[in-house]
Amino acid sequence: MLYSLGALNVARERFADATGRLQAALVMFEESGDGHGRALTLRHLAFIDRLNGDYGAATTKYQEALAGLRVADDRAGEAHVLGGLAQIRLEQLDYDGAEELLNMAVDIAKSCGSTRVEAQLLHRLGEVTLLRGDLITAEEIFRQVTRLAHDDRDAIGEAYALHGLACVYLRRNLLAKANSALTRALAVAKEHGAQMLHARVCLALAELHRDEKRYGLAIDHLETALALFDGLGAARWSARVLMRLGEVNQSAGNEKEAAVAFVKAGRLTRSMSGPLPMS
């Protein structure tokens, strides 16, 4: 029950509540010798560590979880954990390492018929492809994710795919198409209370409005994104938003506000290792 409640807290993005319950569950699984339960719990705790920017702790937990899931022959869980390890590689700008893990994970998810996990993994593969600059392939992948999520009735997954498509459109300077996709994704995020999605969509909208030189709107979206990321404890994302706030305020001629944002971003990044999230 503690594990299930903690997993529900993770799904609902209540990470502080999740941590306490999952840590208590972990102790009980270890005391009872339940290796599968321990692995599943470590998987969620690793996700929270990754969100907080502690890649070392996240990697250790993911690797321990992976070993336990393989012993338990939990193929869907194995694919999910490989995706988490790939996300760390992606955030460290190791695109080759991320792609290798994701391709392995997608094959596993397909083999066990886990459509939702497959869609999540393909979304990450789309992000890798986007960051490599292969916009045509990235768009194809995000469209595939849209179809899988729609067929699985996964509204949030479909909205994440729309966000991915919008990022492709932004890179291609198709601002009207990007705005349409982001507007639809934002509506889903608000309806379902998906704060991480909401924050990432606001960040993308800010970049769109910055490109349009509508700096006031860009700043509004950045401030919304910052509040959401701060509430989630996603320090790396908060630092990225603060950097954008500084840049947009500079473009708008708000030198004082820009300086404040850059100072706050610096305070956050000094305690971190590795680059900030890119997508």
N, C-alpha and C positions, 0 to 999 in steps of 0.2 A: 504493500500500500504506500509506503514512503517513496519507493521508486516511482510508482505510477503517479503519485501526486507531484513529485519533482519533475517528471517528464511532462506532465500537464502544465506546470509552471513554466517550463522551457518553451512549450508550444505557445503559451500565452505571453511570453516575453517578460515574465516576472522572475528575473534571474536571482535576485537576492533570496526570495522564498525558495527557489529551486535549489540553490546551493546548500542550504541547511538540511533540507530533506534528503537530497542525494548523498551528502556526506554521511548522514545517519544511516541511510540504506546501505551504503558501501561497507560500513563497519559490520553491519549485521550479515551481509552476504559473505564477507570474509570470515566471520566467526562461524558461520554455518557451512563453509566450504562450497558455496554456490558460485562456481566459476562463471557461468553464463550471466547470472544476475550481476556479478561484479563487473563483467565486461560491458554490459549494457549501461550500467551506472557510470563507469569511467568515460564512456562515449559522450554522455551528456555533460559531465564535468569538464571534459576536454573542450567541448564547444564553448562553454562559459569562459574558460581560460583564454581561448582564442579570441573571443569577442573582447575581452579585457586587454588583449595585446600581449599576453604572457605566452609566447610561442613555445618556449622551452617546456613549460609545464604541460601545455596542450599536447605537444608532440609525444612526450613521455606517456601521458594517459592514453592517447590514441593508440600508440604502439602496444601498450599493455592490453587495451581493449581488443585490438586486432587479434592478438594471440589467443585470447579467451574465446572470441567469437569463432575463430577457426577450429578450435578444439570442440566447440559446441555445434559445429557445422551450421552456423547461422549465416547463410550466404547474403541475405539482404542486409543484415547488420554489418557484415564485412565490407560490402560495397559502400555503405553509408560512411563507415570510418575511413576507408580509402579516399572518399570524397572530402572528408574533413582534413586529412593530411595534404591532399591536393590543394585545398584552399590556403593552407599555410604556405605551401610552395608558391602559389599564385601571389599572395600578399608579400612574399619576399622577392618577387619578380623572377622566380625560377620557372619560366614558362615551360621549358622542356620537361622538368620534373613533374610539374602539375599535369601536363598533358598525358604523360606516361601513366600516372596513377589514375587519371580520369578514364582513359581508354580501358584500362584493366577493370575499373569499377563498373563502367557501363556494360561491359561484357558479362560481368557477374550478375548485375541487376536484370539484364535481359534473360539470362539463363534460368533465373528463378522466378521470372514473371512479375517482378516488383516495378510496376509502371511508374509509381510516384517517385521512387528513388531514382529510377532511370531518368525521369524528367529533371529532377534536381541536379543530377550529375551532368546531363547535357547542357543545362543552363550554365554551369560552371565552365564547361568546355567552350561554350559560346563566349564567355567572358575572356578566357584565355585567347581565343581566336581574335576577338575584338582588340585586345591589347597588343596582339602581334601585328595588327593593322590589316588583317584579311577580312574586309568588311563584307564581301559577298558571302563567304562561308559562314561568318558570324550571323548574318541575317538568316541564312538557311537553317542554321541550328536553332536560333530563337523561334523561328516559325514552326519547326518540328516540336519544340517544347510547348508552344502554344497549343498545337493539336493534341499532344499527349495530355496536357493538363485539362484541356476542355473535355476530352473524352472521359477523363477520370473525375470530372466534376470538381476539380481543384481550382477554385476561383483565385486563391492567393498565388498558386503556382502560375496560373495564366497571367495574372497581373505582373509577376516578376518577369515573365517572358516579354510582356509589353514594354516594361522598363528596359530590358535588353535591346529590343528593337528600337526604342527611342534613342538609346545611346548610339546605335549604328546610324540612325537618321541624323543625329547631331554631328557625328563625324563627317557625314556626307553633306552637311549644311542644308538638310531638308527640314527646315524648322517647323513648318506647318504640320508635317507628318509626325515629327517628334512631339509637338505639343498635343496632338490628338491622342497619341498612344499614352503619353504621361497623364493626361486628363482622365482617361479611362482607368489607368492603374491607380491613380490617386483616389478615385471614387471607391474602388475595391478596398484599398488600404484603410480608408476611413470607415467603411461599412463593417469591416471585420476587425478593426482595432489592431491592425498589423503595423506596429510602430516602426520596426526596422524598414519595412517596405515604404511606409509613409515618409520616413526620413530620407531614404535614398531617392525617392521620386522628387522630393523637394529639392534635394541637391542637384538633380538633373534639370529640374525646372529653372533653378537659379542659373545654371550654366547656359540654358537656352536664352533666358532674358538678358544675361550678360552679353551674349552674342548679338542680341537685338539692341544693345545699349540702353535697355530699360533697367537701369541700375537700382532704382527704388524697389521694383518688384523682385529683382534678384536678391537684394538684401533681406526682404521680408521672408522669402523662401529659405534663405540660409539661416536666419534666426529661428525659424520653425524647426529646421533640420537639427540645428545645434541643441535646442531644448529636448528634442526627441532622443538624440544620441546620448546626451548627458543623462537623461532619465534611464536609458538602457545600460549605462555604464560602459558604453563603447568608446573608450578614450581615443583610440586611433582615428575613428571616424570623426569624433569631435575636433581633433587637431586638424584634420583635413578641412573641415568646414570653416574653422577659424582662419586657416590660411586663405581660403577662398573669400571670406569676409574681408580680410585685409586687402586682397587684390581688387575686389569689386569696389570697396570704399576708396581705394587709390584712384581707380578709373573714374569714379564719381566726383573726385576732388575732395573727399572727406578724409583729410590727412590725419586728424586726431583719432577718428574712429579706426582708421586703418592701423595706426600704430598700436592702439590698444589690442586689436585682434591679433596682430603679429606677436606681441608680447605674450599673450595668453597661449597662443599656439606653441611658442618657444618653450614655455613652462611645461606644457604637456609632453612635447617631443623629447625634451632632455631626459626624461625618465624612461624612454622607450629605446628599443633597438630595432633596426630595420626600417624600411620605408613605410609611408602611410598607404592606406588602401587607395587603389587606383580606379575602382569602378563601383 
